[in-house]
């Protein structure tokens, strides 16, 4: 579900550069995630929610506290999302498994429209 620039011909998984990591691209495009040269994760939106004060956002091939934190921060930006009380953690886990655990190691993009469509399927 993560948008990829290439058909496997290059090691880069997407074409968004460092200049694209700002709030305006988050509103226009969706989530953009990249690895800095030191391997740390970078995003085009700030972390606003912490599930644990020591855990920051990241993606991985397995669900962990960093991935769950990233999922919560992404989903929290879709304020029109109305979920039954107590379902937020369950929904964040499903989102993380589907979108974040499949993101390439070096990053990727999850378009806003894809996230909106996925959220709509939960309400239907």
C-alpha positions as CSV (number, residue, x, y, z in Angstrom):
1,X,0.0,0.0,0.0
2,X,3.0,2.3,0.2
3,X,3.6,4.3,-3.0
4,X,6.9,3.3,-4.7
5,X,8.7,5.3,-7.4
6,X,10.3,2.5,-9.2
7,X,9.6,-0.9,-10.6
8,X,12.6,-2.5,-8.8
9,X,15.3,-0.9,-10.9
10,X,16.7,1.3,-8.1
11,X,17.3,0.9,-4.4
12,X,15.4,4.0,-3.5
13,X,11.7,3.3,-2.7
14,X,10.3,6.7,-3.5
15,X,11.2,10.1,-5.1
16,X,10.4,12.6,-2.3
17,X,13.5,14.5,-1.2
18,X,14.5,16.2,2.1
19,X,12.8,19.4,0.9
20,X,9.5,17.5,0.8
21,X,9.5,16.8,4.6
22,X,7.2,19.7,5.6
23,X,3.6,20.1,6.8
24,X,2.4,21.3,3.4
25,X,3.3,18.1,1.7
26,X,1.6,16.2,4.5
27,X,-1.6,18.1,3.7
28,X,-1.3,17.8,0.0
29,X,0.2,14.3,-0.5
30,X,0.1,12.3,2.7
31,X,2.7,10.7,4.9
32,X,6.3,10.8,3.7
33,X,8.9,8.9,5.6
34,X,12.6,8.8,5.0
35,X,15.8,7.5,6.7
36,X,18.4,10.1,7.4
37,X,22.0,9.1,6.6
38,X,22.5,8.0,10.3
39,X,19.4,5.7,9.9
40,X,17.1,7.7,12.0
41,X,13.5,8.2,10.8
42,X,12.3,11.5,9.4
43,X,8.7,12.5,8.5
44,X,6.8,15.4,7.0
45,X,4.7,15.9,10.2
46,X,5.7,16.3,13.8
47,X,5.1,13.7,16.6
48,X,2.4,15.1,18.8
49,X,1.4,12.0,20.7
50,X,3.6,9.6,22.8
51,X,2.4,6.2,24.0
52,X,5.5,6.1,26.1
53,X,7.6,9.2,26.9
54,X,10.8,7.5,25.7
55,X,9.4,6.2,22.4
56,X,9.5,8.1,19.2
57,X,7.9,7.3,15.8
58,X,9.5,4.8,13.4
59,X,8.4,2.1,11.0
60,X,9.5,-1.5,11.0
61,X,8.6,-4.9,9.5
62,X,7.2,-5.9,12.9
63,X,4.7,-4.2,15.3
64,X,6.4,-2.5,18.2
65,X,5.9,0.6,20.3
66,X,7.6,2.9,17.8
67,X,5.3,1.6,14.9
68,X,2.2,2.0,17.1
69,X,3.3,5.5,18.0
70,X,3.7,6.4,14.4
71,X,0.2,4.9,13.6
72,X,-1.4,6.9,16.3
73,X,0.2,10.1,15.2
74,X,-0.9,9.5,11.6
75,X,-4.4,8.6,12.4
76,X,-4.8,11.5,14.9
77,X,-4.4,13.9,12.0
78,X,-7.7,12.6,10.4
79,X,-10.0,14.4,12.8
80,X,-13.1,13.6,10.9
81,X,-12.5,10.0,11.8
82,X,-15.2,8.9,14.3
83,X,-14.5,5.6,15.9
84,X,-16.3,3.9,18.8
85,X,-14.7,4.5,22.2
86,X,-11.9,2.1,22.9
87,X,-11.2,1.2,19.2
88,X,-8.4,3.6,18.6
89,X,-5.6,1.3,19.7
90,X,-7.1,-1.6,17.7
91,X,-7.4,0.6,14.6
92,X,-3.9,1.9,15.0
93,X,-2.6,-1.7,15.2
94,X,-4.4,-2.7,12.1
95,X,-3.2,0.4,10.3
96,X,0.4,-0.2,11.4
97,X,0.3,-3.8,10.3
98,X,-1.1,-3.0,6.9
99,X,0.8,0.2,6.0
100,X,3.8,0.7,8.3
101,X,5.1,-2.9,8.5
102,X,5.1,-3.1,4.7
103,X,7.0,0.2,4.2
104,X,10.4,-0.3,2.7
105,X,13.4,0.1,5.0
106,X,14.4,3.4,3.5
107,X,10.9,4.9,3.6
108,X,8.0,5.6,1.5
109,X,4.7,7.6,1.0
110,X,1.2,6.8,2.1
111,X,-1.2,9.0,0.2
112,X,-3.9,10.8,2.2
113,X,-6.6,9.5,-0.1
114,X,-5.5,5.9,0.6
115,X,-5.7,6.5,4.4
116,X,-9.1,8.2,4.0
117,X,-10.4,5.2,1.9
118,X,-9.1,2.7,4.5
119,X,-10.7,4.6,7.3
120,X,-14.0,4.7,5.4
121,X,-14.0,0.9,5.2
122,X,-13.9,0.8,9.0
123,X,-17.1,2.8,9.2
124,X,-19.0,0.8,6.6
